Amino acid sequence: MLRRTLWSLALLAWLPLSAALAQNVSVRDYRVPVSRAQSLYLDFDYGYEREDGSTLSNDALVGVTYDRFYESLPFAYSLDVLGAWSRTLGPKDYLYAYNSDAVGRVKKYVWKDRDLFGSVALHGAFQRTDDRPAYDTTVGIGWGRFINATSLRKAVRIDDFFVSEGVTTDRLPRQTMLRIASIIEREPEYRQRYGADTYKKYWYEDVEENVQRSGLLEGKSLGAAGVLRMEEVLFQENIADRYYGYDATLGIKYDLQTAKKGVKRSEPAADLSVRYARPIRWDTQVGERLRVNSPMKSGEFGRAFDFSSTTSYLYELTNRVDFRADYLLGIAKETADADLRFAHTLTPTFLFYIENEVRLLATVRVLKVAQDPWTHEYKLTLTYKAF
């Protein structure tokens, strides 16, 4: 089973490279003074099984994922929040559980033309079995910058439609694509200036003007087909966020409060975190998040540590179906004399966009912790994107 899954992932990773479409613009061309993104997802998972008049399972899960991202020079911040509530049918009664996890991070760049920054991160977590929320903070310095290029990805998809349906005679030039992406990025500005009921008219007109200036417009205007395709890409299709760039931060982590009363806080720890993201092509995104920390205690530093790495891969199979694969590797050594403890989690997922903001996720989860055998989980989840 595991071998077949890995072969399938390798095949899907090769597919984007085998069907490349020429583009006049690259994600590396996208330079914006301010980059921002925000999303809220609600997940619903319910399972019911009954046999011979007896209920075998009656389980439910509700999850919340909120992400907010802002990057500029000289200031940047991000906020990631996860929450879940679940109910499981036990031998005698229902078992309830809930948990939450939130990370807020602020970066201040030292210079406007360089990528050196100072950062402060605050992390909090709480679950039903805890006495109180646990908090820790990390203060550090780093290098690098992230850019949200989703607006340019939308411009590329609009360009694909224009060429395939004869709205334009060829692919739009690089500068035209960058100007259209800038217009798409400034939707809040148009909405505020012209009002929520009428801003689209001016928004689309500015896109049309830039297409006309390229000299590649087939007729005198975008026409019904062009406007329809723009509306479809901007409001009906679900396009996953596209990021590119990296940052690496070296700091010191301090426990502020433990989850259990009476438990002492851990020693301060050296902490290294790295983030990386890049669209290989416009329909393919790869990302990496890595973190390792080690207690700054004599005899423990470098010999006891906690390491985690999450590698992600996204490929748009069609306009309505995405494939995503995530691999989580965890390595822990709790004390200098303890044995290494490994954990592997591979999660391939197909995302089906049903209608507007509703998605169906079909997931296979392959899991191995320490010396335990490999386990497999299969799940269908209905997700609603609130914004």
N, C-alpha and C positions, 0 to 999 in steps of 0.2 A: 504493500500500500504506500509506504513512504517513498519507495523508489519510483513508483508511477507518478506520485505527486511531484517529485523533483524534476522528472523528465517533462512533465506538463508545463511546469514553471519555466524551464529552459526554452521550450518551444515558444511560449508566449513572449518571452523576453526577446527572441530572435525576430518575431513577426514585424515589429515596427521598422527594423532595419532593412527588411526585405521589400518594403513597399513605400519607399521614401518619395515624397512629393516636393518638388523644387519650391523654395520660398526665397523672396528677396530680402527678408528680414530675419535676424537672429535674436534670441533672447538677450544676448550680450549687448545688443544695440540699445536696449531699453534702459535709459537713465532718467530717473525722475527725482525731483527734490524731496517729495513726500510720497511714501508708499504706505497703504493701509488696507486692512481687511477685517471682516467681522462675520461670524457665523454662529448659529444656534441650531443644534440637531436634537430631536426628541426620538428615542428608540422605544419600540413596543415589541415585546416578545411574550407569546402565550402558548402554553402547551397543555392539552387535556387528553387523557387516555382512560378508557373505561372498559372493563371486561367482566362478564358474568355478574353484572349488577354491582361490581365493586369499582371504585375509582382508584386507578393506579397512579395517576399523576394529574395535578391541577396546579400548574406553576405559572407564574407571571413575573415579568421584569420590565421596569420602566427606567430608561437611562437618559441623562442630559449631558450634552457636550457643548461647551461655549468657548469660543476662541476669539481673541481680539488682538490685532497686530497693528503697530504703528512704527514706522521707521523714517527718520529724517536726519539731517545734519543740522544741529549737533545733538538732537535728543531722540530717544527711541524707547518704546515700552512694549510689553506683551503680557497677555493674561490668558491662562489655560485653566478651565474648570471642568471637572468630571464629577458626575453624581449618579447613583443608582439605588433603586429600591426593588427588592425581590420578595416573592412569596413562594415557598416550597411546601408541598404536602408531606408531612412527616407521618410516622407510625400512628400517632394519636391526634395530632392537631397540626395546624399550619405553622411553619417556621418563617419568621420574618427577618430580613436583614437590610441594612442600608449602609452606604459609605459615600464619602466625598473626598475630593482631592483638588487642590487649587495651587497654582504657581503664578506669581506675579513677578515681573522682572523689569527693571528700569536701567537704561544705558545712557551715559552722557559722554559724547565724543570730545576729545581734548582739542582737536582742530577740525575745521570744516572741510579740509582737503585731504585728511588722512583718516585711517580707520582705527586708530587707537582710542579705547574708551575705558571708562570705569563703570562698574555695574553693581547693583544690589538686587538680590532675589529673595523673596519671601515665600516659603512653602508651608502649607497647612493641610492636615489630613484628619479625618474623623470617621469612625465606624461604630456600629451599634455596641460592640463589645468593649469599646474604650471608655475610660472614665471621663475624658475631656479631650478636646482637640490637641493634636501635636503640632508644634511649630518649629521651624528652623529657618535660618537666614544664611545667605552666602554673599560675602563681599569680595570683589575681585577686580582684576584688570584684564582686558582682552583686546583682540584685534579681529576685524572683519565687519561685513555688512550684508544684510539681507534685502532683497528687492521682491516685491509682489508684482509679477508680470502677467497677472490674470487678464487685465484689460487688453494687452497685446495678443494674448491667446484668443480672445474673443474677436479681435480685429482680423486675425489670421483665418479663423473659421468663416467670418463674413466674406473675406476675400475668396476663400474656396468656393462658397456658394455663388458669388458674383461671376467667377470664371466658368463654373460648371453649367450655369444657366444662361450664359450669354449676356449678362448685365454689363460686363467689361470684356474687352478684347484680349486682355492678358493680365497677369498678376500685377498688382499695384506696386509702385516703386517703394523702396525702403523708407524714404522720408514721408511719403504719404501714409504708409502703415503706422509710422510712429505718431504722426499727427492725429490719425483716427483713434489710436489707442489712448492718446492724451484726452481726446474728447470723451471717450467712453469712461475714462477714469474720473472725469469731472462731472459725472451725473448729478451728485448732490448740489454742485454749484448751479447747474441749469435748473434743477428742481426749486431751489431757493429763489433764484432770480425771476423765473417765469411762472411759478406755481405748479402744483402737482398735476393739475388737470390739463395744462397746455404746454409744459416744457418739452415734451417729445417732439413737437413740431419744430422747434428751434434746434433741438439736439440733432435730429435727423438731417435738417437742412445744412448744418455745419459739416456733417459727414459727407453729404452729397456734394457740397462745394469743393471739398478736398479731392473727391473722386473726379469731379469735372476738371480740376486744375491739373490732374495727372495726364489728361489727354487720352485716357483709355476707356472712357465711358462709351458704350455702344450707341446710346441715343442721347437725347437732350437732358434726361433725368434718370433717376434710379428706376422709376416706374413701380408698378404694383409688386412685381416679383422681388425687386431689390428691397423695398420697404418691408415686405412680408418676411424675407429672410433675416433682415436686421432684427425685427421684432422677435422672431423665433430664437435667434442666438442670444439676445440680450435678456429675454424674459421667460422663455419657455424651456430652453435646454438647461440642464444642470452641468455646468463646467467646473471641474475641480480646480481649486486654487493652484496657481503656478508660481513657485518661488525659485529664485536662484541666488547663489552666494554662499557665504559661510561665516561663522564666527567661532572663535576659540577663547575661552575664559578660564583663567587660573585664579583661584581664590581660597578663602578659608570659610569653612562651614561651621556654624555654631548652632547647637540645639538650644531653643528658647524655652520649650515646655514639652515634657514627655506625655504620652497618651495615658499612662497609668500613674496614679498617685503613689508616691513613695518610691518610684523608680528614679534613680539619679540620671541626670543628663549625660550624654556621651561627651568624651573629650573633643575639643576642636579638631577638625580634620582638614587636611589639604584636599582641594576639590578641583578637578579639571573637567570641563564640559565642552563639547564640540558639536556644532550643528552644520549640516551641509545639505544643499538642495540644488537640483539642476534638471531642467527639462532636456532630455537627450534629443528628442524631437518635440514638435508641438503636441503630439498625442501621447507622449511618454514622459513620466516624471520619476526621478529617483531621489531619495533622501536618506540621510543618516543622522542619528542622534546618539552621541556617546557620552558617557559620564563615568568617572572613576574617582573615588575618594579614599583616603587612608588616614587613620588617627595620628595626630601629631604628638604622640606619646613615646617616650624613650622605650626602645625595644619593639614597638608596634609599627612605627612608620615604615611603609614599604613592605612590611611582612604580613600585615592584616589590611584588607581592602574590600571594597565593594565595587563591582564593575557591571555596567549594563550598556548594551548596544542595541539599537533598534534600526534596522534597515528596511526601507519601504520602496515599493515599486508600483507605479500606476500606469496603466495602458488603456486608452479609449478604444475599445473594440469597434463600436459604432457610436452614432450620436445618442443612443439610448442605453448602451451597455458599456460599463467599465470593468476592467479586471484590476484587482489590487492584491498585492502580496506583502505581508509584513513578517519579518523574522526578528525575534527577540532573543538575545543571548545574555544570560546573567551568570556572573562568576563571583562567588563570595568566599572570603577567608576571614572568619569572624575574629580569630586571634592568631598570633604569630605561630602557635603550635597546632592550629586546627587544620584539617584537610580541606582541600578545595571543594567547593560545592557548585556544580554546574546546573543550569536550567536552560532548556531550549523550547521556544514556542514558534511554530510556523503557522501562519494564518492566511491562506489564499481565500479571496472573496470575489464573487461576482456581484456587481451593483446594477440592478435593473431600474431605470427611471420610468415609473409607471405613469404618473400624471403630475405635471407641474412640479411641486416640491416633495412629492412622495416617492420613496425608493424602497425596493425590496432587496435585501442583502442575503445572499446564499453563501454561507461560510463553512469551511472545514478547518478545524483547529487541531493541529498535531502538537502534542505536548510531552516533554520529558523533564522530570525534576530529579536531580541527583541519581540515585541508583534505582529509582522506580522505573517500571517498564513504560514504553511509549503508549500514549493514549490518544484516541481520536474522538472529536466531537463534531457533530453536524447540526447546523442551526439556520433557521430562517428568521430574519428580523425585519420588521417594517419600520422605516425611518421617515420622519417628517422634518424638512428644513424650514424652520420658522423665519430665518433671514440669513 
